[in-house]
Amino acid sequence: MSPPLVVAYALAGHMDIDLNEEPLGHDPDGHPVFLKDLWPTHEEVQAVVQSAIESQMYRRSYGAVYQGDQRWSELAVPGGDRFAWQPDSTYIRRPSYFDGMAKEAPDAVAEIRSARAIAVLGDSVTTDHISPAGGIPADSPAGRYLLEQGVAADAFNSYGARRGNHEVMVRGTFANLRIRNQLVPGVEGGVTAHRPSGEILSMYDAARRYQAQGIPLIVLAGRDYGSGSSRDWAAKGPHLQGIRAVIAQSYERIHRSNLIGMGVLPLQFHAQDSVASLGLTGHEVFDIEGLAEWIAGDLPQRRELTVQARQADGNTQRFSTIVRIDTPQELLYYRHGGILQYVLRQLLTGREDRAPGGVATAPDATPDGAPGRASAVDPVEEGSIESFPASDPPTH
């Protein structure tokens, strides 16, 4: 709302008014006064601008905008055409997204076998639950890291201020004080139970241990996973923690796309299935069957993968899930390991890697918000920007 309209509603004393038809008030003689009576004409506005605004104002304010003050001018500027990363910086560090990345896309994506669930979550887990936010407690993994780097507790600042340091942010992922992980019943906060040891650890410390053991991770969740405002670190953080897949009852549309953009596979339970209905505890060992073959082909009509859950007593349960890679372009991103790797490879090779298969089609909505069969309506050109992100149907 424009400032003049704020004043107009204030004069009226309420918002329930038709400013075109109803008066704002009355003059001393009792005559109605409408907004059009107070609103200046274009000529009146221009007259004020001409009398009050001078070009010298802009020259004085912006003439030296690139010079900065004395502190700016005294900053040491390294040479070269690449950013000079400072290994000891606690604010900006070179992230590990491209470590070990080959120039060409891999021939096949890595299978997800013998995975462990690092979290079993309920409905409406938001990006605020997942993404690092707020102050950094001294006794948290991120706080301990900063203390080890020689940063005093009163100089921690916030996660937002240190978002350029992935070492801080990955330690703050899933560290929300109100998140409830069903692997540790009755406990609030970013902790989990490591398997098979049963030791209670912070989410980061458990993820680090699993990574050292070469064990991929998954998250089990309920409805509307990733709801709330879009936050890039709600996908970056899980990726850096070694989370390879999320299996949820439904997703917030942008977060689902962001997961794919970071190489995290979004799978969705069928309408009749959930963690509870399938009797999953999160203590199982999970295999996602046929992932590499599914990803290697064109986007199929049947977008399903079977998950096998092996219990400690040897019993095995298999259930079908819906693959929420909804467009050929998303499939291409996932094949590259994420959108960052995809874009960098295009820059390195000087070519545009097109999406496979035919045209991308929007999935039909089903009652639970999952995609049904592919629709022939409104085709989107393969590889085009319109094909990513896809719009998920609402879940309610």
C-alpha positions in Angstrom: 0.0 0.0 0.0 1.3 3.4 -0.9 2.0 6.0 1.8 -0.8 8.3 0.6 -3.3 5.5 0.9 -2.1 4.8 4.4 -2.9 8.4 5.3 -6.3 8.2 3.5 -7.3 5.1 5.5 -6.1 6.8 8.7 -8.3 9.8 7.9 -11.2 7.6 7.4 -10.5 5.8 10.6 -11.1 2.3 9.3 -10.3 0.0 6.4 -13.8 -1.0 5.4 -14.4 1.8 3.0 -14.8 2.2 -0.7 -12.5 5.1 -1.4 -14.0 5.8 -4.8 -17.6 6.1 -3.5 -17.4 7.0 0.2 -16.0 10.2 1.7 -13.0 10.2 4.0 -14.8 12.8 6.2 -16.5 16.2 6.0 -15.3 19.7 5.9 -16.3 22.4 8.5 -19.4 23.1 6.5 -20.5 19.5 6.5 -19.6 18.8 2.9 -18.2 15.3 2.1 -14.5 15.2 1.3 -13.5 12.3 -1.0 -10.0 10.9 -1.8 -10.2 12.4 -5.3 -10.5 15.9 -3.6 -7.2 15.4 -1.8 -5.2 13.4 -4.3 -2.8 15.7 -6.2 -2.9 15.9 -10.0 0.0 14.9 -12.1 0.8 18.5 -12.8 0.9 19.4 -9.1 3.3 16.5 -8.4 5.6 17.5 -11.2 5.6 21.1 -10.0 6.8 20.0 -6.6 9.5 17.7 -8.1 10.8 20.5 -10.3 11.0 22.9 -7.4 12.5 20.5 -4.8 14.7 18.0 -6.7 18.0 19.1 -8.2 20.5 17.0 -10.2 23.2 18.0 -7.8 21.6 16.0 -5.1 22.3 12.8 -7.0 25.8 13.8 -8.0 26.6 14.5 -4.4 25.1 11.3 -3.1 26.2 8.9 -5.8 29.2 10.5 -7.5 31.6 8.7 -5.2 29.5 5.6 -4.5 32.2 3.2 -5.7 35.0 4.9 -3.7 33.7 4.1 -0.2 35.0 5.5 3.0 38.6 5.3 4.4 38.2 1.8 5.8 36.9 0.5 2.5 39.8 2.1 0.5 42.4 0.6 3.0 41.2 -3.0 2.4 43.9 -5.2 0.8 42.7 -6.4 -2.6 44.3 -9.6 -3.8 45.1 -10.0 -7.5 44.0 -12.7 -9.9 40.7 -13.6 -11.6 39.5 -16.0 -8.9 38.2 -15.3 -5.4 41.0 -15.7 -2.8 39.5 -18.0 -0.2 40.8 -17.5 3.3 41.1 -20.9 5.1 40.9 -19.2 8.5 37.7 -17.2 7.8 34.7 -18.0 9.9 32.3 -16.1 7.7 33.1 -17.2 4.2 34.6 -20.5 3.3 34.8 -22.5 0.1 31.9 -25.0 0.2 32.4 -28.6 -0.7 29.7 -28.9 -3.3 32.2 -29.4 -6.2 34.8 -31.5 -4.4 35.7 -34.5 -6.6 33.3 -33.4 -9.4 34.2 -34.7 -12.8 33.9 -32.5 -15.9 31.2 -34.8 -17.4 28.1 -36.0 -15.7 28.4 -39.5 -14.1 27.4 -42.5 -16.2 25.0 -43.5 -13.4 23.8 -42.1 -10.1 24.9 -43.9 -7.0 22.4 -46.3 -5.6 21.0 -45.8 -2.1 21.6 -49.0 -0.2 21.9 -49.9 3.5 20.7 -46.4 4.4 19.8 -45.3 7.9 17.0 -43.0 9.0 18.5 -40.0 10.8 15.1 -38.6 11.5 11.5 -39.7 11.7 9.3 -36.6 11.6 5.6 -35.8 11.8 3.4 -33.5 9.8 4.1 -29.8 8.8 7.9 -29.9 9.4 8.8 -26.4 8.1 12.0 -25.1 6.5 12.5 -23.2 9.8 12.7 -26.6 11.6 15.3 -27.7 9.1 17.3 -24.6 8.2 19.8 -23.0 10.6 18.2 -19.8 12.1 18.6 -17.4 15.0 21.4 -17.2 17.5 24.1 -19.8 17.9 24.2 -21.5 21.3 27.7 -22.0 22.7 27.0 -25.6 23.6 25.7 -26.5 20.1 27.9 -28.2 17.4 28.1 -24.8 15.6 29.0 -23.0 18.8 31.7 -25.5 19.6 33.1 -25.2 16.1 33.4 -21.4 16.4 35.0 -21.7 19.8 37.6 -24.0 18.3 38.3 -21.4 15.7 39.0 -18.8 18.4 35.7 -16.9 18.1 34.5 -15.7 21.5 30.9 -16.6 22.4 29.8 -12.9 22.4 31.0 -12.6 18.8 29.2 -15.6 17.4 26.6 -13.5 15.6 23.7 -15.5 14.0 23.4 -18.3 11.6 22.1 -15.8 9.0 25.2 -13.7 9.3 27.5 -16.8 8.9 25.5 -18.4 6.1 28.6 -18.1 3.9 30.4 -20.6 6.1 29.0 -24.1 5.3 30.8 -25.5 8.4 28.6 -23.4 10.6 25.4 -24.0 8.6 25.7 -27.8 8.3 26.1 -28.0 12.1 22.9 -25.9 12.5 20.8 -28.0 10.2 17.9 -29.8 12.0 19.1 -28.0 15.2 15.8 -26.3 15.9 14.9 -26.3 19.5 11.3 -27.3 18.8 11.8 -30.1 16.2 10.6 -33.5 17.4 12.5 -36.5 16.1 10.5 -39.7 16.8 13.7 -41.6 17.0 14.1 -40.0 20.5 10.5 -39.9 21.8 9.6 -37.2 24.3 12.6 -35.0 23.4 12.5 -31.7 21.6 15.5 -30.4 19.8 18.0 -31.4 17.1 19.0 -34.8 18.4 18.8 -38.4 17.1 19.5 -42.0 18.1 22.5 -43.4 16.2 22.0 -47.0 14.9 22.9 -49.6 15.8 24.7 -48.2 18.9 21.5 -46.4 20.2 23.7 -43.5 21.4 21.9 -40.1 21.5 23.8 -37.5 19.5 23.1 -34.2 17.9 21.9 -34.5 14.3 25.2 -33.2 13.0 27.4 -35.5 15.2 25.3 -38.5 14.1 25.4 -37.5 10.5 29.2 -37.1 10.7 29.6 -40.5 12.2 27.4 -42.1 9.6 29.4 -40.4 6.8 32.6 -41.7 8.3 31.1 -45.2 8.2 30.0 -44.7 4.6 26.4 -45.0 5.4 23.8 -43.0 3.4 21.0 -41.3 5.2 17.3 -40.8 4.7 14.5 -38.8 6.4 11.0 -40.2 7.0 8.3 -37.5 7.3 4.6 -36.9 7.3 2.5 -34.4 5.4 3.6 -31.0 4.0 7.3 -31.6 4.5 9.3 -28.4 4.0 6.3 -26.0 4.4 6.8 -22.3 5.1 9.1 -19.9 3.4 11.6 -21.2 0.9 15.1 -21.5 2.4 18.0 -22.7 0.4 19.8 -24.1 3.5 16.9 -26.4 4.2 18.1 -28.4 1.2 21.9 -27.5 1.3 22.2 -28.5 5.0 20.7 -32.0 4.6 22.8 -32.6 1.4 26.0 -31.8 3.4 24.9 -34.0 6.2 24.8 -37.0 3.8 21.0 -37.2 3.5 20.4 -38.9 0.1 16.6 -39.1 0.2 13.4 -38.0 1.9 10.3 -40.2 2.1 7.3 -38.0 3.0 3.5 -38.1 2.7 3.5 -34.8 0.8 5.8 -31.8 0.1 5.7 -28.1 -0.1 6.3 -27.5 -3.8 9.4 -25.3 -3.8 11.2 -27.3 -1.1 10.6 -30.4 -3.1 12.3 -28.7 -6.1 15.1 -27.4 -3.9 15.8 -31.0 -2.6 16.3 -32.1 -6.2 18.4 -29.1 -6.9 20.8 -30.3 -4.2 20.8 -33.9 -5.3 18.4 -35.2 -2.6 15.8 -37.6 -3.8 12.1 -36.8 -2.9 10.0 -39.9 -2.6 6.4 -39.9 -1.5 4.3 -42.5 0.3 1.1 -43.6 -1.6 -2.1 -42.1 -0.3 -2.9 -45.1 2.0 0.7 -45.3 3.4 2.6 -43.5 6.1 5.3 -44.2 8.6 2.7 -45.4 11.1 0.5 -47.4 8.8 3.5 -49.3 7.5 4.8 -49.9 11.0 8.2 -48.3 10.3 10.3 -47.4 13.4 13.2 -45.7 11.7 15.5 -48.4 13.1 15.5 -50.3 9.8 18.1 -50.5 7.1 16.7 -49.1 3.9 17.4 -50.0 0.2 15.9 -48.0 -2.6 15.7 -50.5 -5.4 16.5 -49.7 -9.0 17.3 -46.0 -8.5 20.2 -45.9 -11.0 18.2 -47.6 -13.7 15.2 -45.4 -13.1 17.3 -42.2 -13.4 19.2 -43.4 -16.4 16.1 -43.6 -18.6 13.6 -41.0 -19.8 11.0 -39.8 -17.4 8.6 -42.8 -17.3 4.9 -42.9 -17.1 5.2 -45.1 -14.0 7.0 -43.0 -11.5 7.5 -45.5 -8.7 10.4 -47.0 -6.8 10.3 -49.8 -4.3 11.9 -49.3 -0.9 13.0 -52.3 1.2 13.2 -51.9 4.9 15.2 -54.6 6.8 14.7 -55.0 10.5 17.3 -56.1 13.0 15.6 -59.5 13.4 15.9 -60.2 9.7 12.3 -59.5 8.7 12.0 -57.5 5.5 9.2 -55.2 4.4 8.9 -53.7 0.9 6.7 -50.8 0.0 6.2 -48.7 -3.2 6.8 -45.0 -3.3 6.2 -42.3 -5.8 9.2 -40.6 -7.3 8.7 -36.8 -7.0 11.0 -35.9 -9.9 8.2 -34.4 -11.9 9.9 -33.0 -15.1 12.6 -34.0 -17.5 14.6 -30.9 -16.4 14.5 -32.0 -12.7 15.6 -35.5 -13.9 18.6 -33.9 -15.6 19.5 -31.9 -12.5 19.4 -35.0 -10.3 21.4 -37.0 -12.9 24.2 -34.3 -12.5 24.0 -34.5 -8.7 22.2 -31.2 -8.4 21.6 -27.9 -10.2 25.0 -26.5 -9.1 26.9 -29.3 -10.7 24.7 -29.0 -13.8 25.3 -25.3 -14.3 29.1 -25.6 -13.7 29.4 -28.4 -16.2 27.6 -26.3 -18.8 30.1 -23.5 -18.1 33.0 -25.8 -18.3 31.9 -27.6 -21.5 30.4 -24.6 -23.2 27.3 -26.5 -24.2 23.7 -26.9 -22.9 22.8 -30.4 -21.8 19.2 -30.8 -22.7 16.6 -32.7 -20.8 16.0 -36.3 -21.9 12.8 -37.8 -23.4 9.8 -36.0 -24.7 8.0 -32.9 -23.4 7.5 -32.3 -19.7 4.0 -32.7 -18.6 2.3 -31.5 -15.4 1.1 -34.4 -13.2 -2.6 -34.7 -12.6 -3.6 -34.0 -9.0 -4.9 -36.8 -6.9 -6.7 -36.5 -3.5 -3.5 -36.8 -1.5 -1.6 -34.3 -3.5 0.6 -36.9 -5.2 1.1 -36.9 -9.0 -0.9 -39.4 -11.0 -0.4 -40.3 -14.5 1.3 -37.8 -16.8 -1.1 -35.4 -18.5 -1.0 -34.4 -22.1 -2.3 -30.9 -21.3 -0.1 -27.8 -21.4 3.2 -29.4 -22.6 6.4 -27.6 -21.5 9.4 -27.5 -23.8 12.0 -29.9 -22.5 15.0 -28.2 -20.9 13.2 -24.9 -20.7 13.2 -22.7 -17.6 9.5 -23.3 -17.4 10.1 -26.9 -16.6 11.7 -26.2 -13.2 10.5 -25.9 -10.6 7.3 -27.8 -11.1 4.2 -26.7 -9.2 2.9 -29.4 -6.9 -0.9 -29.6 -6.3 -2.0 -28.6 -2.9 -2.2 -31.2 -0.2 -5.4 -29.9 1.5 
